């Protein structure tokens, strides 16, 4: 059940699509240069990874990076 609270909605989206409610620090994600082994954190995603977090893990493909970035920005803008 989705609530009107943007932070709760963000966590629900993450849980549903990644299995985790941890909010990624999307501002610290970096593009992966070249080829690296790994899978996007989105359940069932088979696209090549393109982004990683500051620790070099929690990979995202290009499309899911853009999706998570949008979700995080939408949640942040609600608190400005």
Phi, psi and omega in degrees: 000122182271134179261176177280348181287120183300323180293317177296319179298317178300312180296323178294318177299314181297316179298315182296318188261342180237343183088001182231148175257003179292128180276118181290146176279078189298334179293338180259004175291148178227150178291140179276120177281134178072211183250137179219141178285141177152173181231148175300144182288350178285131182304126176080000182287134179241008178288153178294144179288147181226342184225149176221157179282180184298337179269000179084023180224200180046059186292150174226142171284172182302311182296318181286331173299313180297322179295310181296319178301317179296314179302315181295316179297320178297318179294318179296317183296334179289340182257007179273000000 
